[in-house]
């Protein structure tokens, strides 16, 4: 072989290797996971907690956009559901069909989640719900690609009834059968589901349910409902609502002289303390709220050691976005934790074990998730129900906690294992709604 | 018989009175919308959004600038009055000779513009004036002062508008134009000026409603959604442009909501009110107080 031919051969080899290398590099650069993120940034739900969820998810997504996951770039494309189910469906479909996202993440309102989950399932796209809690999203639907780490609405309702049941005799001085309870809820998928849990819990505890009623969250007047509550004379009011319906109900309750021993809320509007305080002033003192625990209230010692620095990071980033907030809402941590769970557990497994980010790989990776209690920022563990189970896609290990607002601070009061202090029950004499 | 009598308790009376107070609130809202329709023959679909802007005006004047509520109220009323006049000048006037559907769609467009403007300018937060009015207790019944104020304002507003329309030259001109838009211009009345005045008065009534609503409701860009449709229905039920009819319709509607909600689920109160509306549209399409044709 002549020197010229050898040189040409070597040159060709170098060029081929370089070309292959460049191609490989280009391919590596194109490894990207596009996530369609849907929350309500306008409309009544935005101020009711959805915007806070968006902030929590974005903090974590921005964090991983910088680092990527297992060689994949993360690109988030945000959409506004405008507090309307039809817009949520349209935006989800647009993100999948036009923006070509690989998966969807977010969703605050159960009224949106129920139809969107069905549509996304039809499109065979992976959907990671960070927030909406209604059982109707998953129950009996056997969805393959929809997953929710969040505890379900009926769990919320059951938990609060159990809390009052365990304290009825000692704190309220009544046998459960003598305790008069009222269950009030907004009439969307979320309120109805929580109220079902409430009803089941009340039946189990043997409470006397004196009123159970739903109302439209946009109703301009709730005075007739307050009058009925006065007539029913409940000891404890269990309420599920968004905002501003919560402030309207409680303002009219004050004006009409409704009295009770305790008020127990169930997330959503009750999770945004700043707004409750602004609308109700000092009356909000001693109200209970049920939600997944605020990540800033979890006991660090019970958590996986890698989580406390992340919690601190989310808190610092949130303070930059909304400085001077008295109580960081649990909403922020909920979305942050559930997004972090996906990006650090499900996604790496899908890439490493199942070879990619398609819906099938993500689904298999999610079904493999097996995190013990203390393994998420929200304190609970994660194990999803699989195909054929009643709530396929639901995390079986999720649980909410009950917090109480006392003098501009929130304390976990139930379950006992997480409690930071004893619950103040009943409402102290002299407070606006106290019947003492 | 005993169980039948059981429902006649103090709570029933409270519900009746609360229905009357809610009626006052709705009547106040319907007053301005009726005025505009009666004279200009245009329905401001965006009427509740003008109320929303007025509520924001009150919020910022009281909370940010520390102006007392009673000083802020006239400013907010003037602000919405100007907005009403502007709405007529910029949107309605150019379309007055066009088909009515164009005016309806245009004010529908303004509704979305105002909602979006409020979202961009004021954010999505719910804002509260933070004024806690005392509660009026009577026997075992309790009533909202804010509602009583709204009720009183609706009554006074109704009387003032009535006197304005019947005892002043401008009012007479307004009524004359309402009867025949074309002929009054031939008789030397400046119809453009009258329209502008009417729009400003309609806006001022929206502003007055805003001043009273802000005492009871949180302000947010979509607060109009809670009141807009129901106000429109009341105006139609009373006969668009008929003040007294609108006033009566507001109380009928409110009582059905209040008592229906007391005896059944709250939502059934609204369903009954809407069923009543539909039936009345068949029985008296011209409105509750319209003469039979």
Interface residues (C-beta under 8 A of the other chain):
Chain A: X41 X42 X43 X44 X46 X47 X48 X51 X83 X187 X213 X214 X215 X216 X218 X219 X220 X221 X222 X223 X224 X225 X227 X228 X230 X231 X243 X244 X247 X248 X251 X252 X254 X255 X256 X257 X275 X278 X279 X281
Chain B: X9 X11 X14 X15 X18 X21 X22 X119 X124 X125 X126 X127 X128 X130 X132 X135 X137 X142 X143 X144 X145 X146 X147 X216 X217 X218 X220 X221 X222 X223 X225 X226 X227 X230 X254 X257 X258 X259 X260 X261 X262 X265 X266 X267 X269 X270
